Amino acid sequence: AFFVLVAAPLSIAVSLGAALLVDSKLARFTAFYRTILFLPVVTTLVAAAVVWRYLYHPRFGLLNHALGALGIGPIDWLGDPRWAMLAIVFMTVWKNFGFNMIILVAGLRSIPPRLYEAASLDGAGPWTTFREVTLPLLAPTMTFVTLMTVIGDFQLFAEPYVMTQGGPGDRTLSVVLLMYREGFRWWNLGTAAATAFVLFLIVLGLSALGMKGGQLMEMYLLEAGIL
């Protein structure tokens, strides 16, 4: 639950920020930046997890070297219970935000330019335009992105399996890793099956909630005359 509550909002915020920067009229070489930011998505997950494990190394990791240059002592990112889950969160956000960024860019480009022109003629500033025009019209896309991100976070497995094995002290133990451990390490097939069924119900509930939320948002936009 902690992972989902932290990783999902952070991933969506980073994705939205990257999409706004890439789609900005002032940005140059946008195709190049989109490619660079999307590269982590197509990188093999296990290979990325192995690389990040070495980046987090308490003695030789680049992250601790950078902290040392700032006068901060080394942190045992994957061995300290206070930092282990946050380390997994950072890696997961880096790995997945590019996918959401591409979807959000498509949503931004579907907004009619005439609405921005009307807002500019009315004297709306950048923040007002973003709040009153961009966010409402981007709401259906944001609903989809949020739904897919939360479902993906509930299915977290490879990152903790490769980087921490669920430790230290089960602080990075995810639902799917628990299901794998119970079913294929301890052969508690009943517990594993029950865990899988609970995960299925969570995903089903989130999907139904997302579909209903999307319908309500579309009705609101239609009634408001925005669509």
BABA-679844 format. One line per 8 residues: number of its first residue (from 1); for each residue x, y, z of N, C-alpha, C, O. Coordinates in steps of 0.05 Angstrom, whole numbers. Layout:
NUM = X Y Z X Y Z X Y Z X Y Z ~ ...
END
This chain:
1 = 17 -24 0 0 0 0 17 25 0 11 44 -14 ~ 39 25 16 57 48 16 69 54 -11 71 76 -20 ~ 77 32 -24 89 35 -51 69 48 -70 76 67 -85 ~ 44 39 -71 24 49 -89 18 78 -83 15 95 -101 ~ 15 85 -57 8 112 -49 30 132 -56 25 156 -60 ~ 55 123 -56 77 141 -62 85 141 -92 88 162 -104 ~ 87 117 -103 97 114 -130 77 124 -151 85 138 -170 ~ 51 118 -147 32 126 -167 29 157 -170 32 167 -193
9 = 25 172 -149 24 201 -152 50 213 -163 50 231 -180 ~ 73 202 -154 98 213 -163 102 207 -193 111 225 -208 ~ 95 183 -201 98 176 -230 80 193 -247 89 202 -269 ~ 56 197 -239 37 214 -254 46 243 -256 45 255 -277 ~ 56 253 -233 66 281 -233 90 284 -251 91 304 -266 ~ 109 265 -250 132 267 -268 124 264 -297 134 278 -314 ~ 105 246 -303 96 242 -330 83 267 -341 88 275 -363 ~ 65 279 -324 51 304 -333 71 326 -338 69 341 -357
17 = 90 330 -320 110 350 -323 127 346 -349 132 366 -363 ~ 135 321 -354 150 316 -378 133 320 -403 143 331 -423 ~ 108 313 -402 90 316 -425 86 346 -431 87 354 -454 ~ 83 362 -410 79 391 -414 105 404 -426 103 421 -443 ~ 128 395 -417 153 406 -427 157 397 -456 165 413 -473 ~ 152 372 -462 156 362 -490 136 375 -509 143 380 -532 ~ 112 379 -500 91 391 -517 92 421 -519 76 433 -533 ~ 109 434 -504 110 463 -503 118 474 -531 135 462 -545
25 = 106 496 -538 112 509 -564 141 520 -564 152 524 -585 ~ 152 525 -540 179 536 -539 200 514 -540 224 520 -544 ~ 192 489 -538 211 467 -538 221 461 -566 206 463 -585 ~ 247 455 -568 259 447 -594 268 418 -592 274 408 -570 ~ 270 405 -615 279 377 -616 261 359 -599 271 341 -585 ~ 235 364 -601 217 348 -584 217 319 -590 215 302 -572 ~ 220 311 -615 221 283 -623 245 269 -609 243 247 -600 ~ 267 283 -608 291 272 -596 287 268 -566 294 247 -555
33 = 275 288 -553 271 286 -524 250 265 -517 252 251 -497 ~ 229 262 -534 209 241 -529 222 214 -531 216 196 -515 ~ 240 211 -550 254 185 -553 271 179 -528 271 157 -518 ~ 286 199 -519 304 195 -496 288 188 -471 295 170 -456 ~ 266 203 -467 250 198 -443 235 172 -444 227 161 -423 ~ 230 162 -468 215 137 -471 233 113 -470 224 90 -466 ~ 259 116 -473 278 94 -473 276 76 -449 277 51 -452 ~ 273 86 -424 271 68 -401 248 48 -404 250 26 -393
41 = 227 56 -417 203 38 -419 210 13 -435 201 -9 -428 ~ 226 16 -456 233 -7 -473 258 -22 -464 266 -41 -476 ~ 271 -12 -442 294 -25 -431 285 -50 -416 264 -50 -402 ~ 300 -72 -418 293 -96 -404 292 -91 -374 310 -80 -362 ~ 270 -99 -361 265 -92 -333 286 -104 -315 296 -91 -297 ~ 293 -129 -319 313 -142 -302 340 -129 -305 354 -124 -285 ~ 348 -122 -330 374 -108 -334 374 -81 -321 394 -74 -308 ~ 352 -66 -323 350 -40 -310 352 -43 -279 365 -27 -266
49 = 339 -64 -268 340 -68 -239 368 -74 -230 377 -65 -209 ~ 383 -90 -246 410 -97 -239 428 -72 -239 444 -68 -221 ~ 425 -55 -260 440 -30 -261 434 -12 -238 452 0 -225 ~ 408 -9 -231 401 8 -208 411 -3 -182 416 12 -164 ~ 413 -29 -180 424 -41 -155 452 -32 -151 461 -27 -128 ~ 468 -30 -173 495 -21 -171 496 9 -166 515 19 -153 ~ 477 24 -178 477 53 -172 471 58 -143 481 78 -132 ~ 456 40 -130 450 43 -101 471 31 -83 467 32 -59
57 = 492 20 -94 512 6 -77 522 26 -55 530 48 -62 ~ 523 17 -30 531 36 -9 560 46 -11 565 68 -1 ~ 578 31 -23 606 40 -25 614 50 -52 628 70 -55 ~ 604 36 -73 614 42 -100 592 54 -118 598 61 -142 ~ 568 58 -108 547 68 -125 550 98 -132 560 113 -116 ~ 542 105 -156 545 132 -165 528 152 -149 535 175 -145 ~ 505 142 -139 488 160 -123 502 168 -97 500 192 -90 ~ 515 150 -84 529 157 -59 554 174 -65 561 191 -48
65 = 566 170 -88 588 187 -96 579 216 -99 592 235 -91 ~ 555 219 -112 544 246 -116 537 258 -89 542 282 -85 ~ 526 242 -71 520 253 -44 545 260 -29 546 280 -15 ~ 566 244 -33 592 251 -20 603 277 -29 616 292 -14 ~ 599 283 -55 609 309 -66 594 332 -53 605 354 -52 ~ 570 327 -43 555 348 -29 559 348 1 547 363 15 ~ 577 330 10 583 329 39 564 312 54 563 314 79 ~ 548 295 41 529 277 54 540 249 55 551 239 36
73 = 538 237 78 549 210 82 534 189 65 512 194 56 ~ 547 166 61 534 145 44 510 134 58 508 132 82 ~ 491 125 41 466 114 50 464 85 39 469 80 16 ~ 457 67 57 452 39 48 424 38 37 405 30 51 ~ 421 45 12 394 49 0 377 23 1 353 25 8 ~ 389 1 -5 373 -24 -7 375 -41 19 361 -60 22 ~ 393 -33 37 396 -48 62 384 -35 86 380 -48 107 ~ 377 -10 84 365 5 106 334 5 103 324 13 82
81 = 320 -5 123 290 -7 120 277 21 115 255 22 104 ~ 290 42 123 279 69 120 280 78 91 264 94 82 ~ 300 67 75 304 77 48 298 56 27 295 64 3 ~ 295 31 34 293 10 14 269 14 -5 272 12 -29 ~ 246 19 7 222 22 -10 223 47 -27 214 47 -50 ~ 234 68 -16 237 93 -32 256 88 -55 252 99 -77 ~ 277 72 -51 295 66 -73 280 51 -95 285 57 -119 ~ 263 32 -88 247 18 -107 228 38 -122 224 35 -146
89 = 217 56 -107 198 76 -118 212 93 -140 202 96 -162 ~ 236 103 -133 251 119 -152 257 104 -178 254 115 -200 ~ 266 79 -175 272 63 -198 247 58 -215 249 60 -240 ~ 225 52 -202 201 46 -217 190 70 -231 181 68 -254 ~ 191 94 -219 182 118 -232 199 124 -256 188 130 -278 ~ 225 121 -254 243 125 -277 237 106 -299 238 113 -323 ~ 230 81 -292 226 60 -313 199 64 -328 198 58 -351 ~ 179 75 -314 152 74 -326 140 101 -334 120 101 -349
97 = 152 123 -326 139 149 -331 138 155 -361 120 170 -369 ~ 156 145 -377 156 151 -406 131 142 -420 122 155 -438 ~ 120 119 -411 96 108 -424 72 128 -419 58 134 -438 ~ 69 136 -394 48 155 -388 52 182 -402 33 196 -409 ~ 78 190 -405 84 215 -418 74 215 -446 62 235 -455 ~ 78 194 -461 69 192 -489 38 194 -490 28 208 -508 ~ 25 181 -472 -5 182 -472 -14 210 -466 -33 220 -478 ~ -2 223 -446 -10 250 -439 -3 270 -461 -18 289 -465
105 = 19 266 -475 25 284 -498 3 281 -519 -6 301 -530 ~ -6 257 -525 -28 253 -543 -54 267 -533 -68 279 -549 ~ -59 265 -507 -82 279 -496 -80 309 -499 -99 323 -505 ~ -56 320 -494 -51 349 -496 -56 358 -525 -66 380 -530 ~ -47 342 -544 -49 351 -572 -77 347 -583 -84 357 -605 ~ -95 334 -568 -123 332 -576 -139 355 -567 -163 358 -575 ~ -128 373 -551 -142 396 -541 -143 417 -563 -122 424 -574 ~ -166 427 -571 -168 447 -593 -152 472 -587 -156 484 -565
113 = -135 481 -605 -120 506 -600 -137 531 -596 -129 550 -583 ~ -162 530 -607 -179 553 -605 -186 560 -576 -191 583 -568 ~ -186 539 -559 -192 543 -530 -169 559 -517 -174 576 -500 ~ -144 553 -524 -122 568 -514 -122 597 -524 -115 615 -510 ~ -130 600 -549 -131 627 -561 -153 643 -546 -149 667 -540 ~ -176 630 -541 -197 644 -526 -188 652 -498 -194 674 -489 ~ -174 633 -485 -165 639 -458 -144 662 -458 -144 679 -440 ~ -128 663 -479 -108 685 -481 -122 711 -486 -114 732 -475
121 = -142 711 -503 -157 736 -508 -172 746 -483 -175 770 -479 ~ -179 727 -465 -193 735 -440 -173 744 -419 -181 751 -397 ~ -147 743 -425 -127 752 -406 -118 731 -387 -106 738 -366 ~ -124 706 -392 -116 684 -374 -86 680 -375 -74 679 -397 ~ -73 677 -352 -45 671 -351 -39 642 -354 -58 626 -357 ~ -14 634 -354 -7 606 -358 -19 587 -337 -30 566 -344 ~ -19 595 -312 -30 578 -291 -60 576 -294 -72 554 -290 ~ -74 598 -299 -103 598 -302 -110 581 -327 -130 566 -325
129 = -96 583 -348 -101 567 -372 -98 538 -367 -114 521 -375 ~ -77 531 -352 -72 503 -345 -95 493 -328 -104 470 -332 ~ -103 508 -308 -124 499 -289 -152 498 -302 -167 480 -296 ~ -158 518 -319 -185 520 -329 -189 507 -356 -212 500 -364 ~ -168 503 -371 -170 491 -398 -157 464 -400 -169 444 -408 ~ -131 463 -393 -116 439 -398 -125 416 -380 -130 394 -390 ~ -127 421 -354 -134 399 -336 -162 388 -341 -165 363 -341 ~ -183 404 -344 -209 392 -350 -210 375 -375 -222 354 -375
137 = -197 385 -396 -198 370 -421 -179 345 -421 -182 326 -436 ~ -159 347 -403 -141 324 -400 -151 304 -380 -138 283 -376 ~ -173 309 -366 -183 292 -345 -188 263 -354 -180 245 -340 ~ -201 258 -377 -205 230 -386 -178 215 -390 -175 192 -382 ~ -159 229 -402 -132 217 -405 -119 212 -379 -107 191 -374 ~ -121 231 -360 -110 228 -334 -123 205 -319 -109 190 -304 ~ -149 201 -323 -163 178 -310 -151 152 -319 -146 134 -303 ~ -147 150 -346 -135 125 -357 -107 121 -347 -100 99 -339
145 = -91 142 -347 -63 140 -338 -62 132 -309 -46 115 -301 ~ -79 144 -292 -79 138 -264 -87 109 -259 -75 95 -243 ~ -107 100 -274 -116 72 -271 -94 53 -278 -89 34 -263 ~ -82 57 -301 -61 38 -310 -36 39 -291 -23 19 -287 ~ -30 63 -281 -7 65 -263 -12 50 -237 5 36 -227 ~ -36 54 -225 -42 41 -200 -43 11 -203 -33 -4 -186 ~ -56 1 -225 -57 -28 -230 -28 -39 -233 -22 -60 -223 ~ -12 -24 -248 16 -33 -252 32 -34 -226 48 -52 -222
153 = 27 -14 -209 41 -14 -183 32 -37 -165 49 -47 -150 ~ 7 -45 -166 -2 -68 -150 11 -93 -160 13 -113 -145 ~ 20 -94 -185 32 -118 -197 63 -117 -196 76 -132 -210 ~ 74 -100 -179 103 -98 -176 115 -125 -168 106 -138 -150 ~ 135 -133 -183 149 -159 -177 179 -158 -183 195 -163 -165 ~ 186 -152 -208 214 -156 -216 233 -138 -201 255 -147 -194 ~ 225 -113 -196 243 -95 -182 252 -105 -154 276 -107 -149 ~ 233 -110 -136 241 -121 -110 254 -148 -112 271 -155 -96
161 = 245 -165 -130 256 -192 -133 286 -191 -140 302 -206 -129 ~ 293 -173 -158 321 -172 -167 338 -155 -148 361 -162 -142 ~ 326 -134 -137 342 -115 -122 344 -121 -92 365 -117 -80 ~ 323 -132 -80 323 -135 -51 312 -162 -41 315 -169 -18 ~ 300 -178 -59 287 -203 -51 265 -199 -30 259 -217 -14 ~ 254 -175 -29 233 -168 -10 243 -157 16 227 -147 32 ~ 269 -157 20 280 -146 45 286 -117 43 280 -104 23 ~ 298 -105 64 304 -118 90 280 -120 108 264 -101 110
169 = 277 -142 121 254 -146 139 227 -144 125 208 -134 137 ~ 225 -153 100 200 -153 84 190 -125 79 166 -121 74 ~ 207 -104 81 198 -77 76 192 -72 47 177 -54 41 ~ 204 -87 29 198 -84 0 183 -107 -11 184 -112 -35 ~ 169 -121 6 153 -145 -3 127 -135 -16 110 -124 -3 ~ 124 -140 -42 100 -133 -57 80 -156 -57 87 -178 -48 ~ 56 -151 -66 35 -171 -66 43 -194 -84 40 -218 -77 ~ 53 -188 -108 60 -209 -127 85 -224 -118 86 -248 -121
177 = 104 -211 -105 127 -224 -95 119 -243 -72 130 -265 -69 ~ 100 -234 -55 89 -251 -34 76 -276 -46 79 -298 -36 ~ 61 -272 -67 47 -294 -80 67 -314 -92 64 -338 -89 ~ 88 -303 -104 110 -320 -115 124 -336 -93 129 -360 -95 ~ 130 -321 -71 145 -334 -49 128 -356 -37 138 -378 -31 ~ 103 -351 -32 86 -371 -19 81 -395 -37 80 -418 -28 ~ 77 -390 -63 71 -411 -82 94 -428 -92 92 -452 -95 ~ 117 -415 -97 139 -428 -110 164 -432 -93 183 -446 -100
185 = 164 -419 -70 187 -424 -51 178 -441 -28 192 -461 -21 ~ 155 -435 -16 146 -450 7 124 -470 0 115 -486 17 ~ 114 -469 -25 94 -488 -35 68 -487 -19 54 -507 -15 ~ 62 -463 -9 36 -458 3 16 -449 -18 10 -425 -21 ~ 7 -468 -34 -8 -461 -58 -35 -448 -52 -45 -432 -67 ~ -47 -456 -29 -72 -444 -21 -69 -414 -15 -85 -398 -24 ~ -48 -408 0 -43 -380 6 -37 -364 -19 -46 -341 -22 ~ -21 -376 -37 -14 -362 -62 -39 -357 -79 -42 -336 -90
193 = -56 -377 -80 -81 -375 -96 -99 -353 -84 -112 -338 -98 ~ -101 -353 -57 -118 -333 -44 -107 -305 -49 -122 -286 -54 ~ -80 -302 -49 -68 -276 -54 -74 -267 -83 -80 -244 -88 ~ -72 -286 -101 -77 -280 -129 -106 -271 -133 -112 -253 -149 ~ -125 -284 -119 -153 -278 -121 -158 -250 -110 -174 -235 -122 ~ -146 -243 -88 -149 -216 -76 -138 -195 -96 -150 -174 -99 ~ -115 -201 -108 -104 -182 -127 -122 -179 -151 -126 -157 -161 ~ -135 -201 -160 -154 -199 -182 -177 -181 -175 -186 -165 -191
201 = -188 -184 -150 -210 -167 -142 -202 -138 -141 -218 -121 -148 ~ -178 -132 -132 -169 -104 -131 -167 -93 -159 -177 -70 -163 ~ -155 -108 -177 -153 -98 -205 -180 -94 -217 -185 -75 -231 ~ -198 -114 -212 -226 -112 -223 -240 -87 -212 -253 -73 -227 ~ -237 -83 -186 -250 -60 -174 -239 -33 -185 -254 -15 -190 ~ -213 -32 -188 -201 -8 -199 -210 -3 -228 -215 20 -235 ~ -212 -24 -243 -220 -21 -271 -249 -11 -273 -255 7 -288 ~ -267 -23 -256 -295 -13 -256 -297 16 -246 -312 31 -258
209 = -281 23 -226 -281 50 -216 -271 69 -237 -281 91 -241 ~ -250 61 -252 -239 78 -273 -259 82 -296 -261 104 -306 ~ -273 61 -304 -293 64 -325 -315 82 -317 -324 99 -332 ~ -325 79 -292 -347 96 -282 -338 125 -280 -352 143 -287 ~ -313 129 -270 -303 156 -268 -299 169 -295 -305 193 -298 ~ -290 154 -315 -288 165 -342 -315 173 -354 -317 194 -367 ~ -335 157 -349 -362 164 -359 -373 189 -345 -384 206 -359 ~ -369 191 -319 -379 215 -305 -364 240 -314 -376 261 -316
217 = -337 237 -318 -322 260 -327 -331 269 -355 -332 293 -361 ~ -336 250 -373 -345 257 -400 -372 271 -399 -376 290 -413 ~ -390 261 -382 -416 274 -379 -413 302 -368 -427 320 -377 ~ -395 306 -349 -391 333 -338 -380 352 -360 -389 375 -362 ~ -361 343 -376 -350 359 -396 -371 366 -418 -371 389 -428 ~ -388 347 -424 -409 352 -444 -429 373 -433 -437 391 -447 ~ -437 370 -408 -456 389 -396 -444 417 -393 -458 437 -395 ~ -418 418 -388 -405 444 -386 -399 457 -413 -391 480 -414
225 = -404 442 -434 -400 453 -461 -371 453 -469 -363 467 -488 ~ -354 438 -455 -325 438 -461 -320 419 -484 -303 425 -501 ~ -334 396 -485 -331 377 -507 -351 383 -529 -351 369 -550
END
